[in-house]
Every structure is written in structure tokens, then in C-alpha cells.
Amino acid sequence: MYSDKRHILQLTALLREHGVQDFVMCPGGRCAAVTYTLLQVDGFHCHQITDERSAGFFAIGIALQTGRPVAVVCNSGSALLNLFPAVAEAFYQQVPLIVISADHPATSNRQKAEEFVPQINVLKEFVKTSIHLAEAKSEEENLYNNLLINKALLSLTLRSKGPIHINLSIEEPMYRYTVKTLPDERVVRIHSANDSFELETTLNQFTRRMIVVGQMNLIYEFDKSDIGSLRKQFAWLCEHWSNQTTQIPAIRNFDVALCAMNEEQQEALSPQLLITYGGQIASKSLKRLFHKYPPKEHWHVCEDGDVVDMFGCLTRVIAMNPFDFLENVASRIESLPTTFPAQWESACSNTPEPDAPYCGLQAVGKLLHAIPHDCALHLSCGSPLRYAQMFHVPEGVEVCCNGGTNGTEGTLSTALGYASRSSKINFVIIGDLSFFTDMNALLTLPFTANLHIMLLNNKGGECYQNMPGVERSEQARRFLTAEHTASARSWAEHRGFDYLVALDTDDLDFVMPEFTAASTQPMFLEVFTDKERGMQYLREYLHRLKNPS
């Protein structure tokens, strides 16, 4: 029988799956549930050493002889500190040593609990990875613990070998052994360029195959040519900020199409194999799809081999250049009979662009219909980014966004820096909170004439409008959506911009040709809208898509 604590069971199961066989055990009460559980596993070789200082070096000796990772299990308090010399030695010798320490729950912190010292990250200067596992209270927390353990164990040998630290918070009651079997835990594997071809068999098991591309700047422009065989075998989804990082025509309006699908359609269009590369994905609809109908395999391809589980279903990390990987896939994929890519193309081609009344959504759509093909488009996070995804962006337009942190700050400053070294017209679509947070970027003159800023001023945070409580009182709206009455006109004119303003659809139609044309002065268009009207239209539009009758 095993301990009833899920994070101990998860750790034990994943240690076995990742090939760890040797365990050096030190005595203790807090770590007893870990030790007892490990002792029950067939195939584990357990060694008892009383003194932690000796135990750490004993584990190093086994690792040096076998060439495999070795774990040492210790109690809470000073027991962990006694492993410090061995951990430092393992760090400099690059020995794959796993330190597993039991810990008190967080409520014991600084409360003079017995055998308590702060253990989280205490070894951080001498380990490749340090993780802390708390007892999970939900399946979401269990999934997160699973990812932490996988990531830590993979880091033992990723790029170089070295020690890791796994710290477990163990709460009372500590000694219940009622579980008969270890859980069937998700195992994340990592593959290098040398063994990527080993995935060929798995690749060709599935007919519902999909590639999703995250945020990528054009510095990653795809220049491979031999990938034509992928077009009919994969549904290929990109957001605007993925840019032209593939020669395969990609589906870019999938977000709205997903909102229009019923559950049966979504399940039919969920992939069995998902391959991702690039950075962030903005689409919440896509994330919900993969959480509800997770693929059997999710491979993320990135050169640094970082273990990032964006959708909660990651199974493999492929540590190589994604474009080289796609070329390898194209040369080895079987042309299976499948309608999956065509189903996605059909579902998305039948989704109309929104025909909004005057609001921020309409302003974004009119600008994207009017911009030239050879410009740069900078989007602030929030409504501008999500609105742009609902419209077609001309090929050749480079889309930039500070999506790494998805914060309100820095959009304007980044766009100014980009435009200062660019020969293209640089259009900036920015919300009012993002603009007023970053307006000091305009302190320095001169600006280049290729900078054209469209400010969506709806007197507060539009994407916060649907938060619970916003509708309840004027005070709630003030604090939750940061309502204001500010205008950028004086600031823009003072800083040398040609200032334009729009108060309705007729104004937008009138100023758009001037705003999108090449100019001798930087341009500033302030669009005053009602945030409630825009959100109301969006709800009605998505409802009509889902219920066309």
C-alpha cells in the first residue's frame, strides 16, 4: 500500500517513468510517507544512510558508477542543509542528483515549528531546478504538480547534467497508507534533433493532425521550401502575430469560428496530434477547446527545449529549430486519407467578419481594411489584439505586440523604437489605459513621420467591462475599469502629431484615407467610443453565429 497523498504518488510514478532506480534514504518523521511509498515499488533499489552528509556523497558515487540519476530522500529542517556539500559537489561535477526533501506546510513558516527552516529554494545557487510541491486541492493543481515534476526530472540531463531539488510540503495526517496502485501520470518526454525521427511512427498514427503557431517576429521568417506535403495532412492555425512564418496558407480567423461551433462540432474538429511552435497564443477559445478535448499527443517544438505546457496536455518537447523539424516531418509523413484540414477550412471560411456599429471593434476593422500591404502593425494587449484577430490582415503586414507578458505598459515605447529604424509606415492600435500608462514615451522628439497612432478612447478598460461587479455601482466601475475623462489631443498636438478625431462612423470614413496614407508628419487619430456598446454588439454577434436561425 502507498501513501494517500497525491503529490507523493505523482512523484513516485514519474520517478519510475523517467528511469530513476536508486534511492538513498535518510531517517525522519516528516519524510516517512515518501520513504515508505518508495520502498513499495518493485525495481527501486533503496539504500539506507543515517547521516545526510554521507548520504549525499553516497548517492553521487552511485550516479558516477551507473551513469543514471540517483535520488536522496531527507527529512525537514537542518537535514536538508546537511546535504549542501554534496549538492555543491554534484553541481560542479555535473552529476544528476535528485534531492527530495520533506517540508512543513506553509502555515508553519516563521512560527517556530519543530524541525523547521525555510526550505524552498534554499539550494537554488547549486541546482539546475528547484521546485516546491504543495498538496493539491484541485485537479488543476494536480496537473500543475505533474508538470513541475516532469520539468524538474527532464532538467537533470537537459543541455548539461546536474542536481535538482524537489521539496514536498506534507500536512497532517502524514501516515495513511491506503492506496493500492500508483496513478497513471502523464509523462513528458524531451527529444533532441538527433532522435526526432524516432517520432515517425507516432506521427503517422493519427488522421486529425494540427499545427498551431504562436507569436513570432519576422526575424524567424520561414525560408524552407520542402513542406508542401504538410498542407493536406495538417490543419494549420496561426494568429496575426504569428506573421509569415510558414509558406503553407494558414487559417487565421479560427477564434470567431470556434465561438460559433456547438460542442459536437468542436469535438469533431479537435486534433488527435497537436504540434505547436512559437510563443504566446492569444485565443481563449482555442485554449478552451484543448482543455475540453485534449489531443492524445501534444508536441511543442523549440530550440531551447523549455518545457512549457500552454494547454495542459503537453506530452513531448522537441528541442530543435521548428522549421528544420517541419522539413523533417514533411519528408517522413504518410499521406493518410483525411478530411480534417478541409473541415477546418470550411468551418472558418463560412464565418463572416463582424459588421459592427460605431465602436472600437468597427474602428479596428476599418483600419485593417485600409492599411497598405507593406506596413507594420503594433497592437496593444487587450481589446485591440482580440479585435484585430476578427478581421483579415493583408499579407505582408508585420504584426507586433508585447505579448510576452501581456501587460498594458510599453506598447507605445516599443512601437516608437521599431518605427525609428523602419522604412515602413508603422500603425499603432492602442487602448486608452495602455496609452496613458506609456504616454511619456512621446517626451523625446523628433518622431519619424512613419508613426501613425490610433487611440481607442472609451474612457476606461473595455476588456474589464464584463467582470462580475462592474455593473453594480458607479464606484465599482471607477475602480474596476479605471474610468476617466481624459483626451490625448493636447499631448499629441504638443508633441508634433497631426491630430485627427472620430466621434462616429462618418468621421471614421472621412479621416481613414488621410490617416493611412504616407505623410510628412506623424499622425494621431483619437477614436472616442462607448465601451458598453462595443461589448454588447460582440455578445450579440457571437450569439447570432451560434444560433443562425
Secondary structure, 3 states (H helix, E strand, C coil): CEECCHHHHHHHHHHHHCCCCEEEECCCCCCHHHHHHHHCCCCCEEEECCCHHHHHHHHHHHHHHHCCCEEEEECCCHHHHCCHHHHHHHHHHCCCEEEEEEECCHHHCCCCCCCCCCCCCCCHHHCCEEEEECCCCCHHHHHHHHHHHHHHHHHCCCCCCCCEEEEEECCCCCCCEEECCCCCCCCCEEEEHHHHHHHHHHHCCCCCEEEEECCCCHHHCCCCCCCHHHCCCCEEEECHHHCCCCCCCCECCHHHHHHHCCHHHHHHCCCCEEEEECCCCCCHHHHHHHHHCCCCEEEEECCCCCCCCCCCCCCEEEECCHHHHHHHHHHHCCCCCCCHHHHHHHHHHCCCCCCCCCCHHHHHHHHHHHCCCCCEEEECCCHHHHHHCCCCCCCCCEEEECCCCCCCCCHHHHHHHHHHCCCCCEEEEEEHHHHHHHHHHHHCCCCCCCEEEEEEECCCCHHHCCCCCCCCCHHHHHHHHCCCCCCCHHHHHHCCCEEEEECCHHHHHHHHHHHHCCCCCCEEEEEECCHHHHHHHHHHHHHHHHCCC
